[in-house]
Amino acid sequence: MALLEVENLTIGYQSQKGFLKAVEGVSFSLDKGRSFGFVGESGCGKTTLGMALMRLLPPNGRIEGGRILFDGEDLLKKSEEEMREIRWQEMAMVFQAAMNALNPVHRVGDQITEAILTHNPLLGKKEASDQVEELFRLVGLSKDRLRDYPHHYSGGMKQRAIIAMALACRPKLIIADEPTTALDVIVQDQILEEINTIQKEFNISIIYISHDIAIVADVSHDIGIMYAGQLVEFGAREEVFESPKHPYTKALLSSYPTLAGEKSQLKPIPGEAPSLINPPSGCRFCDRCPEARGSCRNNPPLWLEITPKHKVLCHQCEKHCLK
């Protein structure tokens, strides 16, 4: 059964230059206990999507249409008070640049204890402190560091503390936005392994948001490729990475180094993403796509089903796959 179903979600920001559609027509679903990874260039709408799921868009942002069904209930119909009850209790977020999110003048353990007591006011302080100790154990931190201040922590320790805070109320869903940013590859691997262990232990669903293909491929069951505010390809991890169909997915994989397989020259993607204030009427990748034709520029592509789970938004793929 799907824990989260997103249907035709469109999100925009009012800017000085006009209304910018940061996310347009995105649909996907996430089952309980599974993980979905979103990958794409900076500015493609990944973080906006995550913030919208939590209903935490900035004042100039608004959801233009669509539905967000969480446990069968539409979050877009919830009041702000109702969303406060859902946040952290049912769904939590590891924010981008979370290492700077801890309050520098309060002890780390006290900050997590406060989060627990805020959402569970009937819980005693001793019980809450015991829960924080257990959370530290889960994320690989010593309980001896509970009374330390954030500046006593390394970058990896701060990231673990933020993950512990997201787990504080045992949510059903965690949205992890660049959870290993600015960490070296050894610490990245350790943190991702700990998140994976926690996910299996508590049957938590996770949405990963990253520009790093390797991270998303390593931890996600399903993959969504985003470009210029649109989801252009999604499916099971093996389907998307072993048999990519969209030219942008192929270009991403060709521009990323790998230790497996034959050595090959990396191929950068030429050009830049289009303006989302006045996006192209056809395919948004057409100006950078080596397979583009006239129809790509003038007509928006339609979704093509490759397998029951693997779908792609592309004119040229439609022609090739239907032959």
Secondary structure, 3 states (H helix, E strand, C coil): CEEEEEEEEEEEEEECCEEEEEEEEEEEEEECCCEEEEECCCCCCHHHHHHHHCCCCCCCEEEEEEEEEECCEEHHHCCHHHHHHHECCCEEEECCCHHHCCCCCCCHHHHHHHHHHHHCCCCCHHHHHHHHHHHHHHCCCCHHHCCCCHHHCCHHHHHHHHHHHHCCCCCCEEEEECCCCCCCHHHHHHHHHHHHHHHHHHCCEEEEEECCHHHHHHHCCEEEEEECCEEEEEEEHHHHHHCCCCHHHHHHHHCCCCCCCCCCCCCCCCCCCCCCCCCCCCCCCHHHCCCCCHHHHHCCCCEEECCCCCEEECHHHHHHHCC
